């Protein structure tokens, strides 16, 4: 018999696997960015001495797909509250910590799966991982990004009941996180004020670590990337757990 954590994890994964339109539709934006930016700005990046732009861009787009999928997982909590499933789980004789951890792990698993698919698509359009022995480390960074932002999305959803407002709030957060993470342009050489903001952005360390694992180029270094990501993930998960413990239906 499965424990509540496994049940919540499996439910998230099954919902994703059974929704083929969701799986296909969520690939549209990453493919657009890869093609439009990768080939559209590739020659400009090369002329500026940056080398192959697709090699630089692909890890950022993989991180982007994980970020979007993870954050929007939170809306499922609002759906569950609206249609009564959340009430059924909360009155069950199990700890809320197990429930929220299972939901977060399930959402993170879905986001990582999305990232792997985008990684495969990146290879098909010309991206080439340069250090195959570091692929397990790349998966670690993908999971940390997914878990961190699934926890953040769920934490926000736990304080909301309006399904129309949730996407607006998430988009308001996602866009600065993504564009100021070094996913589309290098971290080095940015104006001082922008550089400070980018260094305060936890996604910057996820993108940097993922890019380092896939291409061998990391501005911060693996150790700092991992320390920041793990630390922020723990803090955000604690906040998520506290907010979820106060959810009422």
N, C-alpha and C positions, 0 to 999 in steps of 0.2 A: 504493500500500500504506500502511495507517495505521500510525502509530508506537504504541508501547505506551501512551502517555498517552491518545491518542484511543480506543484499544481499551477501556481501563479506564473512561473516561468514558462511552462509548457503552453499555457493558455495564450500568452503573448506571442509565442513562436507560431502556434497553430493559426492564430488570427492573421498573421502576416502571410504565412504560406498559402492559406486558402483564398487570399485576396490577390488574385493575379493582376487585376487592373491597377491596384496600389503598387505592386512590385514593378510593373512596367512603367506606370506614370511617374514614379519617383526617380526614374533614370533619365527623364527628359532634360532636366536642368543641368545635371553633371555633363551629359553628352554635349549640350549646347555650349557650356563653358569650355570644355575640352577642345571642341572644333573651332568655335568662334575666336576664343582667346589664343588657344594653342597655335593655330595656323594663321589667324589674323594678325597677331602681334609678334609672331615668331621671328620674322625677318628684322623687325625693329629691335627686338631684344638681342638678336645676333649681331646686328650692326653696332650696338652699344657695347659689345664685348661680353655679353652675358652668356653666350653659348646657345645651347638648344633650349628654347623656352618651354617646350613640351616636357622635357626632363624636369625642369623646375616647377612647372604648373601642376603636373599630374598628382603629386602627393597632396597639394593644397585642395584639389578638387575631390580627392578621396576623403580628406578630412571634412570638406564641406558636406558631402553626401551623408556622412556619419552624423555631423552636427544637426542637419535639418531633420533627419529621421529620428534622432534621439530626442530632440526638443519637442517635436510634435507628438511623440508618444504620450505626453502628458494629457492630451485631449481625451484619451481613452478613459482617464479617471473621471472626467466630467460626464462622459457618456454613461459610464457605469453608475454614477450617482443619479443621473437622470432616469435611467431605466431600471433601477432597483438592484442591480447586481452588487454594487458596493455595499448596500445595506446588508445583503445576505452574507457577504464575507466578513463584515465588521462584527456581526452578532455571533459568528462562529467562535467556538472555544479555542482560538489560536491567537498568538501574539501579533500585534500590529507590526512589530519589527519584521517578522517573517513575511507578512503580506507585502510590505513595502519593499523589502529586499528582493522578493520573488518578482514583483512587478518591474523593479529597476533592472535586475539581471535579464529578464525577458526582453525588455526594451533595448538594453545594451546589445544583446545577442542579435536582435533584428537589425540594429544599426550597423553592427560589425559585418553581418551578412551583406547588407547593402554596400558597405565599403569594399568588400571583397569583389562583388560584382563590378563595381566601378573600376576597381584596379584591373580586372580582366579586360574591361572595355578599353582602358587606357593603354594596355599592352597591344590591343588590336589596332589602335590608331597610331601607334609608333613609340610609346613609352617603353623604356627598357630598364628594369631594376638592375643596378650595377653590383650589388652585393647580395647574392642569393642566401649566403649564410646568415644574413641579418634579417631575413624574412620573419622568423619568430619574434624578433624584437619589434618589427613593424606591427605585428599582430597585437603585441602588448600595448603599444601606443594607440592603436585603433580601439582596443577595448577600454583603455583609460578615458579616451575622448568620449566614447559612447556611454560609459557608465556615468561620467561626470555630468554630461548634458542631459541624459535621461533623468538623473536625479534632480537636476535643476528644473527641467520641464515639469516633472511630477510635483515638485515642491510648489511651483507657481500654480499648477492646476488644483492643488489641495486647498488653496485659498480662494478659488473662483468657482462660480456656478454658471456663468454665461459662456456658452460655446462660441458665440459670435465674437466676444471680446478676446478670448484666448489666442486665436491666431494673430490678432493685431498686436497683442503684447509680445508674443513670441517673435514675430517679424521685427518688431521694434528692437528686440535684443539681439536677434541673429545677425542682422545686417552689419552693425558695428563690430560684433565679434568676428565675423567672417572677413570683412574688408580690412580690418586692422589686426590681422593675424599673420601677415606675411604669406598668405596663400597665393596672392596674385602678383606681389612684387617683393623684392628682397627686404629684409629687416635692416640691413646695413645701408647707411647713406640717407636715412629718412631725417626730416627736420627734427630738432631736439624735442619739441612738444609732442609730435607724433610718435617719436621713438619711445618716450616715456609711457604713452598710452598703450603702445603695442607691447611693451614689456610688462605692463600690468594685466594684459589680456591672457588668461590661462590657455586659450586656444592657440596662442602663438607658440607655446612650448609643445603642444601636441603636434602642430604642423611641422615645427622645427625637428622634433624627434622622429616623426614619420618620414620626413624628407631625408634626414640623415640615415635612417635605416634602409631606405630604398635607393638613395643616390650617393650616399657617403658625404653629403654636405650638410652640416649642422652648425648654426651660428652660436648657439648657447652651449652645446655639448650634451651628450646623453645623460650625464649625471644630473645636471641642473634641470633638464627637461623632465626627467623622471621624478625628481624630488618635488618640483612645483606641481606637477600633475597629480601625484599621489596625495600630497598635502591638501591641495584644493578639493580633490575628490572626496577625501575623508570629511572635510569641513562641510561641504555641500550635502553629503549624504546624512550627516548628523542633523543638519537643518531640515532636510527633507523628512527624516524620521520624526523629528519633533512636530513639524507641521502636520504630517499625516496622522500622528497620534491625537491631534485635536480635531480631526475631521468629524463632522456630525451630519447625519442624513435624516 
